[in-house]
Amino acid sequence: MLAAVREAFARVPAARELAARLPAQGDTLRLGGLPGSSGAVLASWLARDVAPGRLLVVVATTPSDAERWLTDLQQLLGEGVALYPQREGLAEEEPHYEIAGERIETLEALLRGELRLLVTTARATAERTAVPTALEALRLEVTAGETRPLGAFLEALDAMGYQRVAAVTEVAEYSVRGGIVDLYGFGMAAPARLEWWGDDIASLRVFDLTTQRSGEELTAVTVLPIRSTAPRIVLSPDGTVTRRSLLDLLPADTLLLQDAPHADGEEVERAWREADHHREVARRLGEDAPPREELFVEPTAWTTRLGRFARLVLREEPAAIQLGFFPPEAVNRDLSRLRGLLGHGTPTLILCDNDGQRERLDELLEERGMRPDGTSLVVGSLDGGFVMPTLRVLTDHEIFRRARRLRRARRYRIAAPSTVTGTLALGDYVVHLDHGIGVYRGIQTLTIDGGTIEVAILEYEGGDRLNVPLYRLDQLERYRAGGDDGDAAPPRLHKLGGTSWRKVRDKTRSAIQA
């Protein structure tokens, strides 16, 4: 149904004028009348219908702004949308693997020409990085049946920044057992198990981080570097490292979309000042920190580089093209106000975050006789509503004055952690701090309020099940009976919500404190 929003946008006369007046390289066109998420609708329409062969880049001011743009555009376009996040710190190496991996994988897709729409921040466009050269020098394509000496492969993994461990449980790790290598790297959709026979890769298979068991066969895997500069790589003839910004890597005909150019410039200026301050602090501590010119583009030079591209500036006056959209009237949980908005000849699309919210709102409207013709309730999510000449778009989180929940699934899987006992196996008896003894039934991904979350499934007496988020697995421990030698009878499961476990726990605590 979100395609209907884009189709309604395309019928607006000002949109057709915009399609005929897209700016040339080095020119800027200012647009007005784009409240709520209508800017994202504009971007999706340009990427899909107006300039499908041209890369569009949304430059947001802050990381939270970029996340809102990304979520809206993924709803509107689906595939071909990626985020290039800014580094968390000022140094070139990003310690946060979720961020580091997304940066490298987005650059990989960009260099391969696989992106239609890229979302980033002003600061991220000013950050210098050596990753593109490292991708060319270190990027590995591994194919089942190929000849590749195991020793050379392990040396390449070390050079790329991978950590050798006893058992792989998360991204950026590899383990070796004879001729078998388990690996979970950037660029890989799932962890892979590679088996050598002599110098040949005899098989490639997916494996499960939690159970450590092999799965379906793979034909090939791509492995991207963890760190951008490896000690053995010469990035230029004189041995120096060449670092480039994202703006240096974009095609010349890229179309940039900006909400707030002035605020973007302030973010770049602030990063430039902070880099100098932190370098001075590092120098006083006796640390060797690179000059800020190696890490960031100087603000004036950044402005010049940005100006080389064709740009659309949204919501900034004076506007050369006025779309004429306006924000919907605030409802603030008052359904009588909502009644006044519906109907009156303008079709209304109400976006609900999930099926449950759609059903509840549908029941409320039916009970009050507030479902005039032309009003549709669909599952979908945009950050903010807006009103076009032929369509009104409302969001349920604005109607009920709730904060929109932006939940992105983890980019990389992790094994079910158990710091005391190691990785759990299916069927293990476990003790939950609050609910007692149950049976571990594995990991599942659940959809909640439009987002996803990974949970461990515990089964209790009578078949009742408890979902434990992975970030709360510190409350679990594998069950061990006193003098456990493997021959003990299985424990009795507790009843979920019962009182027997609480009595045992409280009695034990009292005995310890006595």
Buried (B, 14 or more C-beta within 10 A) or exposed (E): EBEBBBEBBBEBEBBEEBBEEBBEEEEBBBBBBBBBBBBBBBBBBBBBBBBEEBBBBBBBBBBEBBBBBBBBBBBBBEEBBBBBBBBEEBBBEBEEBBBBBBBBBBBBBBBEEEBBBBBBBBBBBBBBBBBBBBBEBBBBEBEBEEEBEBEEBBEBBBBBBBEEBEEBBBBBBBBBEEEBBBBBBBBBEBBBBBBBEEEBBEBBBBBBBBBBEBBEEBEEBBBBBBBBBBEEBEBEEEEEBEBBBBBEBBEEEBBBBBBBBEBBBBBBBEBBEBBEEBBEEBEEEEEEBBEBEBBBBEBEBBBEBBEBBBBBBBBBEEBBBBBBBBEBBEBEEEBEEBBEBBBEEBBBBBBBBBEEBBEEBBEEBEEEEBBBEBBEBEBBBBBBBBBBBEBBBBBBBBBBEBEBEBEBEEEBBBBBBBEEEEBBBEEBBBBBEEBBBBBBBBBEEEEBBBBEBBBBBBBBBEEBBBBBEBEEBEEBBBBEEEEEEEEEEEBEBBBBEBEEBEEEBEEEEEEEEE
